[in-house]
Amino acid sequence: VTLQASERASLEERPTDNIEAYQLYIRAKATGCTTGECDALIVSQLDRAVALDPKFLPAWYALSREHSYAYHNTIDRTEARLARAKAALDRMEAIDANHPYTRLARGFYYYYGFRDYDRALTEFQAAADARPNDADARFAVSLIYRRRAQYDEALRNMQEAIALDPKNAQFLWDTADTYDATRQPELAAKFYEQAWAIAKDPSMIVDAAASVLRYQGDVAAAQRLLERAPNPEASECLIGWYNLYLYSRKYDKGLAKLHASPTRYPAMQAWIGCMIGMMESLRGSKNAKPALEDAVRQIEVQLHDAPGSYGHHGALAMVYAFLGRSDDAIREAKMGVDLTGKDEFVAPQMLEVLAMVYARTGHADDALDLVEQLLTTSYDDPLTVETLRLNPMWDPLRDNPKFKEILKRSS
């Protein structure tokens, strides 16, 4: 085996001499979940690690990336949170501006913080070139190709990363999501199962169940998957149960699940408020209007602190549609589309929201034009004929001849 000079140096590099700092870093990396509560725990552990050793570069990288991810994933989409990512990156640049960890942190800052995929790819590729056997760097490269909808290249890099680190559940999970996005459900199921076998992360089961609903329309099979979670009542499972009860039109069960959610995370509480309002409306409850108006208040609070959150704009658009505020609903949906314009993996999701808003506000032709486009597009959680059949959000189009033709043609 011939090692490059950079690889020899990395093997000789000692990340820290502080055992307690290293243990905190390892615990943070092993936490491995994506809720607001987990985010707080990860940040706390990494903050303590870098306080014990201010030159602990891998811990600074993990900290900067966590802050960038929290901003990107609407866990905390505030400018203050993005500034914390930059502050950690600044500390890394002061230690070694060209270290692969620094370049990875810089890449994730521009990727997650600004959707600047060109700059992010430059940083990720530099890290991968410096450390050809670094699975994280190779996987980071794949994520940029996925955002550009270059799915063959994304999957090639993902497979290379998995070959370097075959027990990395996150790699397997993202690969499953990519196969799901590209409408290859059998391969998606295979990689979801592999990821689940390693990590037992409830979020993986939720994604697998969503894929079953999306491509098979099998509510019972999706429920069996959700019941495999060690704690089916965990907050990570909530969206899975919501979709299950929404698609099976068991609104009372869905509302009971939403009201019982243990989360104290404000953005998640606002999302729950939206879902409660829409489910109350779908079942024709007298509680629908006050629930929807309360959801508007909660989402507006979130948007005050995070005006760039496309997810919040999309949720607000749907609530406005149910309230009959057509112009407001269309405006918010289009804002979500604009905010995701550079992201070809997620942007079609916002077009799907716009299509549902059009359907609910009497713009059937506009809705159906988007539906036809989305059914042949690869993207995160793509629209399928089965979701069109099951999801009551599309009920306003049920009697439309063109909608019936789309379902027939797509069968």
Sequence and secondary structure as in RCSB ss.txt:
>XXXX:A:sequence
VTLQASERASLEERPTDNIEAYQLYIRAKATGCTTGECDALIVSQLDRAVALDPKFLPAWYALSREHSYAYHNTI
DRTEARLARAKAALDRMEAIDANHPYTRLARGFYYYYGFRDYDRALTEFQAAADARPNDADARFAVSLIYRRRAQ
YDEALRNMQEAIALDPKNAQFLWDTADTYDATRQPELAAKFYEQAWAIAKDPSMIVDAAASVLRYQGDVAAAQRL
LERAPNPEASECLIGWYNLYLYSRKYDKGLAKLHASPTRYPAMQAWIGCMIGMMESLRGSKNAKPALEDAVRQIE
VQLHDAPGSYGHHGALAMVYAFLGRSDDAIREAKMGVDLTGKDEFVAPQMLEVLAMVYARTGHADDALDLVEQLL
TTSYDDPLTVETLRLNPMWDPLRDNPKFKEILKRSS
>XXXX:A:secstr
    HHHHHHHH    S HHHHHHHHHHHHH   SHHHHHHHHHHHHHHHHH TT HHHHHHHHHHHHHHHHTTS
S SHHHHHHHHHHHHHHHHHHTTSHHHHHHHHHHHHHHH  HHHHHHHHHHHHHH TT HHHHHHHHHHHHHTT 
HHHHHHHHHHHHHH TT HHHHHHHHHHHHHTT HHHHHHHHHHHHHHH  HHHHHHHHHHHHHHH  HHHHHHH
HTTSSSTTSGGGHHHHHHHHHHTT HHHHHHHHHT     HHHHHHHHHHHHHHHHHTT TTHHHHHHHHHHHHH
HHHHH TT HHHHHHHHHHHHHHT HHHHHHHHHHHHHHTTT TTTHHHHHHHHHHHHHHTT HHHHHHHHHHHT
T   SS   HHHHHH GGGGGGTT HHHHHHHHHH 
